[in-house]
Amino acid sequence: MEVTVRLFAMLRERAGTGSLALELPDDARVADALTALEGLADGLPLVMAVNREYADRDAPLKPGDELALISPVSGGEPYVTGERLSLDRLVQRVRDPAAGAVVTFQGVTRQVERLEYEAYTEMAEERIGAIVADAIERHGLTAAVAEHRVGAVPLSEPSVAVAVSAPHRPEAFAGAREIIDRIKAEAPIWKKEVEGDDARWVEGARP
């Protein structure tokens, strides 16, 4: 059977491509795909996803599946965009007559000339959407939205923005904090720090 392997960030640079087709036995599992890649991921801690759901090495594969190899992430719609972020636009999306509090957060590039972000866009959007929905339910928010930028983000420009509204400020602060913390921990988005001719991928943590 044939499965598609998606590669990002350091793995994409190693392979020289963002996508590979693998022929595997009919009873193959994720571990068999890793073996077939002949050491491509050696030395890198990995998280795997099958059809945009996190999976372990024993997860079975079926013909036509998409296997994404994700190095730890550094980290409404659309949640991922190549455009400059507008906090005012996000605030307008969460304003509501029932909301007595609106809390916003922006993460901006600091200390380096620019950051370059890369994302597994389809999975990142699904993950961020789920995070936002969880926060709305858990904290009783009136509304919430988050966006993450990809591509080059110059010094002092925002790369991620969150806006939430709630009847009262404790829920609004808690919801905004949960959303940004989980995006950084769970969304498959990577960043590279660039300063002149120097560039390095920022090490992340497992989701």
Secondary structure as UniProt FT lines:
FT   STRAND          2..7
FT   HELIX           9..15
FT   STRAND          19..23
FT   TURN            26..27
FT   HELIX           30..36
FT   TURN            37..43
FT   STRAND          47..50
FT   TURN            51..52
FT   STRAND          53..55
FT   TURN            57..58
FT   TURN            63..64
FT   STRAND          66..70
FT   STRAND          80..81
FT   HELIX           87..94
FT   TURN            97..98
FT   STRAND          101..108
FT   STRAND          114..119
FT   HELIX           121..139
FT   STRAND          143..149
FT   STRAND          151..154
FT   TURN            155..156
FT   STRAND          158..166
FT   HELIX           169..186
FT   STRAND          189..195
FT   TURN            196..197
FT   STRAND          198..201
//
